[in-house]
């Protein structure tokens, strides 16, 4: 008995699918339009779901990643992501038996190493880490081993771990590299292991790791802050308990050291949350936009099915009169919608693959794990769920409407004097209102992002990026051990680059605008200068002529000169933001500042004040900055830079030919010097806008798709209305109605739901655009000018969509309409 029931259900399903396929083949234009519409919605949703899974939802490749935390501080409520050596040493005592952590480790990430293979030096970014680093993260090398407990002690043998990326690129995936010796910074390092490929995406771009060696004396240093500290929570210890333990250490250190300062407090945060950073809000925002497009697509197809169902209403009525139950008719109509959605789902997977590749190619740097995005089994399952949901969404309402009228009523509607039922008309109008409202809200968000991107692109960054070429140069410490040796080499490089035809100015800097730089506490002479009361400012090491090469205006005082070397009095140049902080309303030139690092306690005289520049990003206000001449660089700062400066060359015109000339000029001084990051300041500026452009581009594309779908819906509604009113239009024309009167009647009926949809969309936009607040610059959420422009554009395209149906209506012959 159960077997016969299953066979009966299977046979009926086969018949329904075959019947649905025949019906779709009979209406190829309808089937194509509906399939393409659903494919766009399903494909975009599947692609965005796979991105969110890879970036936000996929667990980190650690053991119990939810137990790994970053340990840092707050200062007067503001985050301080780096710690001092002393704090690390004291926090490390919290690990162990009955402690808040099982292990604590420190790292100095994004450190430059000169890797030499043969005669070719290569600048590789890596990290210095303490021995427990891998233990804290809960990750093991794919081959070889991790660091031993004594390998981060002073005098220990030099060892190194390679990333999978570096192993494949430079060592051809050879397993023989483990145990071999490589040369870094002029010293021999033994390769003890290779990290797994999955670790590449959480390493922040680091490609190798060497031990961080800190002597007992260094571990007592509490002023120099440069360590990032991570810990693994002990079992049953919560984040708040760990924070309290760190905070108790901080309070004790403050009470024991009079110069420690005030305002510091401990803080622990999940490593995974810090890694994702601001990506969560951006990706969920994009997913919300994709969901809007999917809803519009479903509403559009439902409207198409409802309009098509009106033509089949007589068929349904006849079948009902012959004994078919309403449930059986609904079942067949839903099967037809399911077949349509299944085909769109299959095409949607293909589209999702294309979209994922495009998103990866367009994504800005710093979006973690985006390259791991794939269309896998889980995504296919999501697509199937979406397809089923779409089949129900687009098929159920039309099926209920088509089969809900009594047979005689439907048959009467199909007669000469018939017109579409008010119930069906209301349903179609409601669907158009929905898709127009969603489109207006999505387009409003896109319009705000476009205006924000335009404002960012036209903001004054405080420097002139035109025709400026840059390249990072590293002087190996083994050959250039001191500041004097390094400055002599850089002066030789300056002369060689300046001799390139078309070069107008040459200078050096430790970091470019719109890129991270070293931060330091400082104080002004005569003002309190305990560590907790120092002002935190960016510090940049530059050569004479840097401000002229970068087009940065010196507002007061002078630029650095060749005489500002190690034998001259210490000088500094500050920006306007720092001058206002230290000496509001006063002249800063001639005053003195102090305190950039503990080994350099002499005062520096301010000899110039420069115009503010956007040093972090274009959408953030200028931060306090001070500059010192590279000839007066303190040993600690020069050591942290590892002899690396960036050459800046201002040319008469932009030309790709300048890049190889720059390389050759530097090689003339020392052919073994590694050169990297050869770029232009225009590219640096564009890179700072990458995230804004990424969000704007994707939401604008989705908004454009929404607009097209909404126009299709409006066109379909008006065209259907005209086809259903052929007899009425013929009668009115015969009674003397003018073309203007006929057109006005069609516009009034067809655009009424558009007007309601626009009004609802404005209310929805005023609510949803608040979610964009952190993504906008120079324009407020709910900006009336932007929304008014979107409303006007929507009304214009709606009117344009009604032109073709109106022209068709005006060509109706009264004789043919009345005869039909």
TORLUM-834434 format. One record per residue (C-alpha): x, y, z; residue number from 1. Coordinates in steps of 0.2 Angstrom, whole numbers, padded with zeros to 4 digits. Layout:
BEGIN
> c1,c2,c3,i
> X,Y,Z,NUM
...
! end
This chain:
BEGIN
> c1,c2,c3,i
> 0000,0000,0000,1
> 0013,0013,0004,2
> 0023,0008,-0011,3
> 0008,0012,-0022,4
> 0005,0029,-0014,5
> 0023,0033,-0017,6
> 0022,0028,-0035,7
> 0006,0038,-0037,8
> 0014,0053,-0030,9
> 0029,0051,-0041,10
> 0018,0049,-0057,11
> 0008,0064,-0053,12
> 0024,0074,-0050,13
> 0031,0068,-0066,14
> 0015,0073,-0075,15
> 0015,0090,-0067,16
> 0033,0094,-0071,17
> 0030,0089,-0089,18
> 0014,0100,-0090,19
> 0024,0114,-0082,20
> 0038,0112,-0095,21
> 0025,0112,-0110,22
> 0017,0128,-0103,23
> 0034,0137,-0102,24
> 0038,0132,-0119,25
> 0022,0139,-0126,26
> 0027,0156,-0118,27
> 0046,0158,-0122,28
> 0047,0177,-0119,29
> 0038,0175,-0102,30
> 0049,0160,-0097,31
> 0065,0169,-0103,32
> 0061,0186,-0094,33
> 0056,0177,-0078,34
> 0071,0165,-0078,35
> 0083,0179,-0081,36
> 0075,0190,-0067,37
> 0076,0175,-0054,38
> 0094,0171,-0060,39
> 0100,0188,-0056,40
> 0092,0188,-0039,41
> 0098,0170,-0034,42
> 0115,0172,-0042,43
> 0119,0188,-0032,44
> 0112,0181,-0016,45
> 0122,0165,-0018,46
> 0138,0174,-0022,47
> 0136,0186,-0007,48
> 0132,0171,0005,49
> 0148,0163,0000,50
> 0158,0179,0003,51
> 0150,0181,0020,52
> 0153,0162,0024,53
> 0172,0164,0020,54
> 0175,0180,0028,55
> 0164,0181,0043,56
> 0157,0164,0047,57
> 0171,0151,0044,58
> 0181,0147,0059,59
> 0199,0153,0060,60
> 0211,0138,0057,61
> 0216,0138,0075,62
> 0212,0126,0089,63
> 0197,0133,0099,64
> 0198,0150,0090,65
> 0185,0158,0102,66
> 0198,0156,0116,67
> 0211,0167,0107,68
> 0211,0185,0112,69
> 0221,0201,0109,70
> 0228,0209,0125,71
> 0230,0228,0124,72
> 0225,0244,0133,73
> 0214,0259,0133,74
> 0220,0276,0137,75
> 0206,0288,0144,76
> 0194,0277,0135,77
> 0203,0276,0118,78
> 0210,0260,0112,79
> 0229,0257,0113,80
> 0233,0242,0102,81
> 0251,0241,0107,82
> 0260,0237,0123,83
> 0277,0240,0131,84
> 0290,0227,0135,85
> 0287,0228,0153,86
> 0268,0226,0151,87
> 0271,0210,0141,88
> 0283,0203,0154,89
> 0271,0207,0168,90
> 0256,0200,0158,91
> 0265,0184,0154,92
> 0265,0180,0173,93
> 0246,0179,0171,94
> 0248,0163,0161,95
> 0250,0146,0169,96
> 0242,0137,0184,97
> 0226,0145,0190,98
> 0230,0160,0179,99
> 0218,0169,0167,100
> 0228,0162,0152,101
> 0236,0146,0147,102
> 0249,0156,0137,103
> 0253,0174,0131,104
> 0264,0179,0117,105
> 0270,0195,0109,106
> 0274,0200,0091,107
> 0281,0214,0080,108
> 0272,0211,0064,109
> 0275,0219,0047,110
> 0294,0219,0049,111
> 0305,0220,0034,112
> 0318,0207,0031,113
> 0331,0207,0017,114
> 0330,0189,0010,115
> 0345,0185,-0001,116
> 0345,0171,-0014,117
> 0361,0171,-0024,118
> 0365,0189,-0029,119
> 0346,0195,-0029,120
> 0340,0203,-0013,121
> 0322,0203,-0010,122
> 0312,0213,0003,123
> 0300,0201,0012,124
> 0288,0207,0025,125
> 0288,0196,0041,126
> 0286,0196,0060,127
> 0296,0194,0075,128
> 0286,0183,0088,129
> 0290,0176,0105,130
> 0292,0157,0107,131
> 0274,0154,0113,132
> 0266,0163,0098,133
> 0260,0147,0088,134
> 0255,0139,0105,135
> 0243,0154,0109,136
> 0235,0153,0092,137
> 0233,0135,0092,138
> 0241,0131,0075,139
> 0255,0119,0069,140
> 0267,0120,0055,141
> 0262,0110,0040,142
> 0280,0103,0040,143
> 0294,0104,0052,144
> 0291,0112,0069,145
> 0288,0127,0078,146
> 0299,0138,0090,147
> 0306,0130,0106,148
> 0305,0139,0122,149
> 0323,0145,0122,150
> 0324,0151,0104,151
> 0318,0168,0109,152
> 0332,0171,0121,153
> 0346,0183,0117,154
> 0361,0173,0109,155
> 0350,0159,0103,156
> 0353,0151,0086,157
> 0344,0160,0072,158
> 0329,0151,0066,159
> 0314,0155,0054,160
> 0297,0149,0049,161
> 0291,0151,0031,162
> 0273,0155,0026,163
> 0266,0143,0013,164
> 0265,0158,0001,165
> 0283,0161,0002,166
> 0288,0143,0002,167
> 0278,0140,-0015,168
> 0284,0156,-0023,169
> 0303,0156,-0018,170
> 0307,0138,-0015,171
> 0296,0129,-0027,172
> 0286,0119,-0013,173
> 0302,0109,-0009,174
> 0301,0099,0006,175
> 0320,0099,0007,176
> 0320,0117,0013,177
> 0316,0112,0031,178
> 0333,0111,0039,179
> 0342,0122,0026,180
> 0350,0138,0029,181
> 0344,0155,0021,182
> 0352,0172,0022,183
> 0341,0186,0030,184
> 0348,0203,0034,185
> 0365,0197,0031,186
> 0364,0183,0044,187
> 0361,0164,0042,188
> 0344,0157,0048,189
> 0339,0139,0049,190
> 0322,0135,0042,191
> 0313,0125,0055,192
> 0296,0124,0047,193
> 0283,0129,0034,194
> 0266,0135,0040,195
> 0250,0128,0032,196
> 0241,0137,0018,197
> 0226,0142,0028,198
> 0237,0152,0039,199
> 0242,0164,0025,200
> 0225,0173,0026,201
> 0226,0177,0044,202
> 0244,0182,0044,203
> 0241,0200,0039,204
> 0253,0198,0024,205
> 0268,0192,0034,206
> 0278,0179,0025,207
> 0290,0173,0038,208
> 0293,0173,0056,209
> 0308,0174,0067,210
> 0310,0174,0086,211
> 0308,0190,0095,212
> 0323,0191,0107,213
> 0321,0203,0122,214
> 0335,0204,0135,215
> 0331,0206,0154,216
> 0335,0225,0152,217
> 0323,0227,0138,218
> 0309,0218,0147,219
> 0310,0232,0160,220
> 0307,0246,0147,221
> 0289,0253,0149,222
> 0290,0268,0137,223
> 0293,0261,0120,224
> 0277,0253,0114,225
> 0277,0242,0099,226
> 0272,0225,0104,227
> 0255,0216,0099,228
> 0251,0204,0113,229
> 0240,0189,0111,230
> 0234,0176,0124,231
> 0224,0160,0125,232
> 0211,0160,0139,233
> 0212,0147,0152,234
> 0197,0135,0153,235
> 0181,0143,0160,236
> 0189,0161,0160,237
> 0178,0174,0152,238
> 0183,0189,0142,239
> 0178,0201,0157,240
> 0188,0190,0169,241
> 0203,0191,0158,242
> 0201,0210,0156,243
> 0200,0212,0175,244
> 0216,0202,0177,245
> 0226,0213,0164,246
> 0218,0229,0172,247
> 0225,0224,0189,248
> 0242,0222,0182,249
> 0241,0239,0174,250
> 0235,0247,0190,251
> 0249,0240,0200,252
> 0262,0246,0187,253
> 0254,0263,0188,254
> 0256,0263,0207,255
> 0274,0257,0207,256
> 0280,0270,0194,257
> 0277,0288,0197,258
> 0280,0292,0178,259
> 0268,0279,0172,260
> 0255,0291,0169,261
> 0236,0291,0171,262
> 0221,0284,0161,263
> 0228,0267,0156,264
> 0216,0252,0158,265
> 0217,0233,0153,266
> 0207,0226,0139,267
> 0205,0209,0130,268
> 0195,0207,0114,269
> 0192,0191,0103,270
> 0206,0189,0090,271
> 0193,0184,0077,272
> 0183,0200,0079,273
> 0198,0211,0078,274
> 0204,0202,0062,275
> 0187,0205,0054,276
> 0186,0223,0059,277
> 0175,0234,0050,278
> 0172,0221,0036,279
> 0157,0214,0046,280
> 0146,0230,0044,281
> 0151,0232,0026,282
> 0147,0214,0020,283
> 0131,0213,0030,284
> 0126,0230,0021,285
> 0130,0222,0004,286
> 0120,0207,0009,287
> 0105,0218,0013,288
> 0106,0226,-0004,289
> 0107,0209,-0012,290
> 0092,0203,-0002,291
> 0083,0219,-0009,292
> 0087,0214,-0026,293
> 0081,0196,-0023,294
> 0064,0202,-0016,295
> 0062,0214,-0031,296
> 0066,0199,-0043,297
> 0053,0188,-0034,298
> 0040,0202,-0034,299
> 0043,0205,-0052,300
> 0041,0187,-0057,301
> 0025,0185,-0046,302
> 0018,0200,-0055,303
> 0022,0192,-0072,304
> 0014,0175,-0066,305
> -0001,0185,-0061,306
> -0003,0194,-0077,307
> 0000,0178,-0087,308
> -0013,0169,-0075,309
> -0026,0181,-0081,310
> -0024,0174,-0098,311
> -0026,0157,-0091,312
> -0040,0161,-0080,313
> -0053,0154,-0092,314
> -0043,0138,-0093,315
> -0043,0136,-0074,316
> -0061,0140,-0074,317
> -0065,0126,-0087,318
> -0054,0114,-0078,319
> -0063,0118,-0061,320
> -0080,0116,-0069,321
> -0075,0099,-0076,322
> -0071,0093,-0058,323
> -0053,0098,-0054,324
> -0051,0103,-0036,325
> -0043,0120,-0031,326
> -0029,0111,-0022,327
> -0025,0102,-0038,328
> -0024,0117,-0048,329
> -0013,0126,-0035,330
> -0002,0111,-0035,331
> 0001,0112,-0054,332
> 0004,0131,-0054,333
> 0016,0129,-0040,334
> 0025,0115,-0049,335
> 0026,0127,-0064,336
> 0034,0140,-0053,337
> 0046,0127,-0045,338
> 0052,0122,-0062,339
> 0055,0140,-0067,340
> 0064,0143,-0050,341
> 0075,0127,-0052,342
> 0081,0132,-0069,343
> 0085,0149,-0062,344
> 0094,0141,-0048,345
> 0105,0131,-0059,346
> 0109,0147,-0070,347
> 0111,0156,-0053,348
> 0125,0145,-0048,349
> 0134,0149,-0064,350
> 0132,0167,-0062,351
> 0137,0166,-0044,352
> 0154,0158,-0049,353
> 0157,0173,-0061,354
> 0151,0186,-0047,355
> 0163,0178,-0034,356
> 0178,0180,-0046,357
> 0173,0198,-0049,358
> 0171,0202,-0031,359
> 0188,0194,-0027,360
> 0196,0204,-0041,361
> 0188,0220,-0035,362
> 0189,0218,-0016,363
> 0200,0231,-0007,364
> 0216,0225,0002,365
> 0213,0221,0020,366
> 0197,0211,0017,367
> 0202,0195,0027,368
> 0200,0178,0019,369
> 0191,0185,0004,370
> 0202,0174,-0008,371
> 0195,0159,0001,372
> 0178,0162,-0006,373
> 0172,0147,-0016,374
> 0155,0140,-0023,375
> 0155,0124,-0013,376
> 0142,0111,-0008,377
> 0136,0123,0006,378
> 0133,0137,-0006,379
> 0124,0125,-0018,380
> 0113,0120,-0004,381
> 0109,0138,0000,382
> 0105,0141,-0018,383
> 0092,0126,-0018,384
> 0084,0133,-0002,385
> 0083,0150,-0011,386
> 0076,0142,-0026,387
> 0062,0133,-0016,388
> 0058,0149,-0006,389
> 0057,0159,-0023,390
> 0046,0146,-0030,391
> 0034,0148,-0016,392
> 0035,0167,-0015,393
> 0033,0169,-0034,394
> 0020,0155,-0036,395
> 0009,0155,-0021,396
> 0000,0172,-0022,397
> -0004,0171,-0041,398
> -0010,0153,-0039,399
> -0022,0158,-0025,400
> -0028,0173,-0035,401
> -0030,0163,-0051,402
> -0039,0149,-0043,403
> -0049,0159,-0031,404
> -0063,0166,-0042,405
> -0078,0157,-0046,406
> -0079,0149,-0063,407
> -0094,0159,-0069,408
> -0086,0175,-0063,409
> -0070,0171,-0072,410
> -0080,0166,-0088,411
> -0090,0182,-0087,412
> -0073,0192,-0086,413
> -0067,0184,-0101,414
> -0082,0191,-0112,415
> -0082,0206,-0123,416
> -0087,0218,-0109,417
> -0075,0210,-0097,418
> -0061,0219,-0087,419
> -0049,0213,-0075,420
> -0056,0210,-0057,421
> -0053,0223,-0044,422
> -0045,0210,-0033,423
> -0032,0205,-0046,424
> -0029,0223,-0050,425
> -0026,0227,-0032,426
> -0014,0213,-0031,427
> -0004,0218,-0046,428
> -0003,0236,-0040,429
> 0003,0230,-0023,430
> 0017,0221,-0030,431
> 0022,0236,-0041,432
> 0021,0247,-0025,433
> 0033,0234,-0016,434
> 0046,0233,-0030,435
> 0046,0252,-0033,436
> 0048,0255,-0014,437
> 0063,0243,-0013,438
> 0071,0250,-0028,439
> 0070,0268,-0021,440
> 0077,0263,-0005,441
> 0092,0254,-0013,442
> 0095,0268,-0026,443
> 0095,0281,-0012,444
> 0109,0271,-0003,445
> 0118,0270,-0019,446
> 0116,0288,-0022,447
> 0123,0293,-0005,448
> 0138,0282,-0008,449
> 0141,0289,-0025,450
> 0140,0307,-0018,451
> 0152,0301,-0003,452
> 0164,0294,-0016,453
> 0164,0310,-0026,454
> 0167,0320,-0010,455
> 0182,0309,-0005,456
> 0189,0310,-0023,457
> 0189,0329,-0023,458
> 0195,0332,-0005,459
> 0211,0341,-0003,460
> 0223,0328,0004,461
> 0236,0342,0009,462
> 0249,0336,-0004,463
> 0250,0335,-0023,464
> 0250,0317,-0029,465
> 0253,0321,-0047,466
> 0269,0314,-0056,467
> 0276,0308,-0040,468
> 0285,0291,-0040,469
> 0290,0281,-0025,470
> 0300,0266,-0020,471
> 0305,0258,-0004,472
> 0324,0255,-0001,473
> 0331,0245,0013,474
> 0349,0247,0018,475
> 0356,0230,0026,476
> 0362,0234,0044,477
> 0377,0223,0041,478
> 0384,0235,0028,479
> 0376,0251,0034,480
> 0376,0249,0053,481
> 0374,0267,0058,482
> 0364,0283,0054,483
> 0380,0291,0046,484
> 0383,0276,0034,485
> 0364,0276,0030,486
> 0363,0295,0026,487
> 0378,0294,0015,488
> 0371,0280,0005,489
> 0354,0289,0004,490
> 0363,0305,-0002,491
> 0371,0295,-0016,492
> 0354,0288,-0021,493
> 0347,0305,-0021,494
> 0361,0311,-0033,495
> 0358,0296,-0045,496
> 0339,0299,-0045,497
> 0340,0317,-0047,498
> 0351,0314,-0063,499
> 0336,0305,-0071,500
> 0329,0316,-0086,501
> 0313,0324,-0081,502
> 0315,0323,-0062,503
> 0312,0339,-0053,504
> 0314,0335,-0035,505
> 0320,0320,-0024,506
> 0318,0316,-0006,507
> 0316,0302,0007,508
> 0303,0298,0020,509
> 0300,0284,0032,510
> 0281,0283,0028,511
> 0270,0291,0014,512
> 0254,0300,0017,513
> 0239,0289,0019,514
> 0249,0275,0025,515
> 0253,0270,0043,516
> 0268,0277,0052,517
> 0276,0276,0069,518
> 0267,0284,0084,519
> 0275,0292,0099,520
> 0271,0301,0114,521
> 0278,0319,0116,522
> 0277,0334,0126,523
> 0280,0353,0125,524
> 0293,0362,0135,525
> 0286,0369,0151,526
> 0270,0357,0150,527
> 0267,0341,0160,528
> 0276,0326,0152,529
> 0273,0310,0162,530
> 0269,0296,0150,531
> 0251,0296,0153,532
> 0250,0315,0149,533
> 0260,0315,0133,534
> 0251,0319,0117,535
> 0252,0304,0105,536
> 0257,0310,0087,537
> 0263,0302,0071,538
> 0282,0303,0068,539
> 0290,0303,0051,540
> 0308,0304,0046,541
> 0311,0314,0031,542
> 0325,0322,0021,543
> 0327,0340,0016,544
> 0316,0344,0001,545
> 0303,0332,0006,546
> 0289,0344,0008,547
> 0293,0353,-0009,548
> 0293,0336,-0018,549
> 0276,0331,-0010,550
> 0268,0348,-0013,551
> 0265,0351,0006,552
> 0265,0369,0010,553
> 0276,0376,0024,554
> 0264,0388,0033,555
> 0277,0395,0045,556
> 0296,0394,0047,557
> 0307,0384,0036,558
> 0310,0367,0028,559
> 0324,0356,0034,560
> 0341,0359,0026,561
> 0357,0349,0023,562
> 0365,0357,0039,563
> 0352,0348,0050,564
> 0363,0333,0053,565
> 0369,0323,0068,566
> 0381,0337,0073,567
> 0368,0351,0073,568
> 0355,0356,0086,569
> 0340,0345,0086,570
> 0325,0352,0076,571
> 0308,0346,0071,572
> 0294,0352,0059,573
> 0276,0349,0065,574
> 0259,0350,0057,575
> 0245,0363,0061,576
> 0235,0350,0070,577
> 0249,0347,0083,578
> 0253,0366,0084,579
> 0235,0369,0089,580
> 0236,0355,0102,581
> 0252,0361,0110,582
> 0251,0379,0108,583
> 0233,0385,0104,584
> 0233,0403,0097,585
> 0252,0404,0099,586
> 0266,0404,0086,587
> 0274,0387,0087,588
> 0290,0391,0077,589
> 0305,0393,0090,590
> 0296,0382,0104,591
> 0303,0366,0109,592
> 0296,0348,0110,593
> 0303,0332,0119,594
> 0300,0314,0122,595
> 0299,0303,0106,596
> 0308,0289,0114,597
> 0317,0284,0130,598
> 0334,0285,0123,599
> 0332,0302,0115,600
> 0327,0314,0129,601
> 0334,0330,0121,602
> 0323,0344,0116,603
> 0319,0348,0098,604
> 0316,0365,0092,605
> 0302,0368,0080,606
> 0308,0376,0065,607
> 0293,0375,0054,608
> 0274,0372,0053,609
> 0267,0363,0038,610
> 0249,0362,0031,611
> 0239,0348,0038,612
> 0238,0332,0027,613
> 0227,0317,0027,614
> 0239,0305,0035,615
> 0228,0290,0039,616
> 0214,0290,0026,617
> 0205,0303,0016,618
> 0189,0302,0027,619
> 0197,0305,0043,620
> 0203,0322,0050,621
> 0222,0326,0050,622
> 0231,0319,0066,623
> 0245,0327,0075,624
> 0261,0324,0066,625
> 0279,0329,0069,626
> 0294,0327,0057,627
> 0313,0325,0061,628
> 0327,0326,0048,629
> 0334,0309,0044,630
> 0351,0314,0048,631
> 0346,0317,0066,632
> 0336,0300,0068,633
> 0339,0293,0085,634
> 0346,0275,0086,635
> 0330,0267,0092,636
> 0319,0274,0078,637
> 0332,0270,0065,638
> 0333,0252,0072,639
> 0314,0251,0071,640
> 0314,0256,0053,641
> 0328,0244,0049,642
> 0337,0256,0038,643
> 0322,0257,0026,644
> 0316,0273,0019,645
> 0305,0278,0004,646
> 0313,0288,-0011,647
> 0301,0301,-0018,648
> 0304,0308,-0035,649
> 0294,0322,-0042,650
> 0294,0322,-0061,651
> 0289,0334,-0075,652
> 0276,0322,-0082,653
> 0269,0305,-0078,654
> 0277,0291,-0087,655
> 0279,0272,-0084,656
> 0297,0274,-0091,657
> 0302,0282,-0075,658
> 0299,0266,-0065,659
> 0314,0256,-0073,660
> 0324,0272,-0073,661
> 0321,0273,-0054,662
> 0327,0255,-0051,663
> 0343,0257,-0062,664
> 0347,0273,-0053,665
> 0346,0265,-0036,666
> 0356,0250,-0042,667
> 0370,0262,-0048,668
> 0373,0265,-0029,669
> 0372,0247,-0023,670
> 0365,0233,-0035,671
> 0362,0222,-0020,672
> 0349,0234,-0012,673
> 0332,0227,-0011,674
> 0319,0238,-0019,675
> 0300,0236,-0017,676
> 0283,0244,-0017,677
> 0288,0254,-0033,678
> 0272,0264,-0036,679
> 0265,0282,-0038,680
> 0257,0293,-0026,681
> 0241,0293,-0037,682
> 0240,0274,-0034,683
> 0243,0277,-0016,684
> 0228,0289,-0016,685
> 0217,0277,-0026,686
> 0222,0263,-0014,687
> 0215,0273,0001,688
> 0199,0275,-0009,689
> 0198,0256,-0013,690
> 0185,0251,0001,691
> 0174,0266,-0003,692
> 0174,0262,-0022,693
> 0171,0244,-0018,694
> 0155,0247,-0008,695
> 0149,0261,-0020,696
> 0152,0250,-0036,697
> 0143,0235,-0029,698
> 0128,0244,-0022,699
> 0127,0255,-0037,700
> 0126,0239,-0048,701
> 0113,0232,-0037,702
> 0104,0248,-0037,703
> 0104,0248,-0056,704
> 0098,0230,-0057,705
> 0084,0235,-0045,706
> 0079,0250,-0056,707
> 0079,0239,-0072,708
> 0068,0226,-0063,709
> 0056,0240,-0056,710
> 0055,0247,-0074,711
> 0050,0230,-0081,712
> 0037,0228,-0067,713
> 0030,0245,-0071,714
> 0030,0241,-0090,715
> 0022,0225,-0087,716
> 0008,0232,-0076,717
> 0004,0246,-0089,718
> 0005,0234,-0104,719
> -0006,0221,-0096,720
> -0019,0235,-0091,721
> -0019,0241,-0109,722
> -0022,0223,-0116,723
> -0036,0220,-0103,724
> -0045,0237,-0108,725
> -0044,0235,-0127,726
> -0063,0235,-0128,727
> -0065,0249,-0116,728
> -0053,0260,-0125,729
> -0061,0256,-0142,730
> -0078,0261,-0134,731
> -0071,0278,-0127,732
> -0062,0282,-0144,733
> -0079,0278,-0153,734
> -0088,0290,-0141,735
> -0075,0304,-0145,736
> -0061,0303,-0133,737
> -0045,0311,-0139,738
> -0028,0303,-0138,739
> -0023,0314,-0124,740
> -0038,0309,-0114,741
> -0034,0290,-0117,742
> -0015,0293,-0113,743
> -0020,0302,-0097,744
> -0032,0289,-0091,745
> -0018,0275,-0094,746
> -0005,0285,-0085,747
> -0016,0289,-0071,748
> -0020,0271,-0068,749
> -0003,0264,-0072,750
> 0007,0277,-0062,751
> -0004,0278,-0047,752
> 0005,0263,-0039,753
> 0022,0270,-0044,754
> 0018,0286,-0034,755
> 0013,0276,-0019,756
> 0028,0265,-0021,757
> 0039,0280,-0022,758
> 0032,0287,-0006,759
> 0034,0271,0003,760
> 0052,0270,-0003,761
> 0056,0287,0003,762
> 0050,0282,0021,763
> 0060,0266,0019,764
> 0076,0275,0013,765
> 0075,0287,0028,766
> 0076,0272,0039,767
> 0088,0261,0030,768
> 0101,0274,0025,769
> 0105,0277,0043,770
> 0114,0260,0042,771
> 0126,0269,0030,772
> 0131,0282,0043,773
> 0149,0275,0045,774
> 0152,0273,0027,775
> 0148,0291,0021,776
> 0158,0306,0020,777
> 0152,0324,0016,778
> 0134,0319,0015,779
> 0122,0314,0029,780
> 0110,0299,0029,781
> 0093,0303,0022,782
> 0101,0318,0012,783
> 0085,0326,0005,784
> 0094,0331,-0012,785
> 0100,0314,-0015,786
> 0083,0306,-0011,787
> 0074,0319,-0021,788
> 0085,0315,-0036,789
> 0081,0297,-0035,790
> 0063,0300,-0034,791
> 0063,0311,-0049,792
> 0073,0298,-0059,793
> 0061,0284,-0054,794
> 0046,0295,-0059,795
> 0055,0299,-0076,796
> 0059,0281,-0080,797
> 0042,0275,-0075,798
> 0034,0288,-0087,799
> 0046,0282,-0100,800
> 0041,0264,-0097,801
> 0023,0268,-0100,802
> 0027,0276,-0118,803
> 0026,0260,-0127,804
> 0010,0253,-0120,805
> 0002,0270,-0122,806
> 0007,0271,-0141,807
> 0000,0253,-0143,808
> -0016,0259,-0135,809
> -0018,0274,-0146,810
> -0016,0263,-0161,811
> -0032,0253,-0156,812
> -0045,0254,-0169,813
> -0063,0256,-0162,814
> -0070,0245,-0176,815
> -0058,0231,-0172,816
> -0060,0233,-0153,817
> -0079,0232,-0154,818
> -0079,0218,-0166,819
> -0067,0208,-0155,820
! end
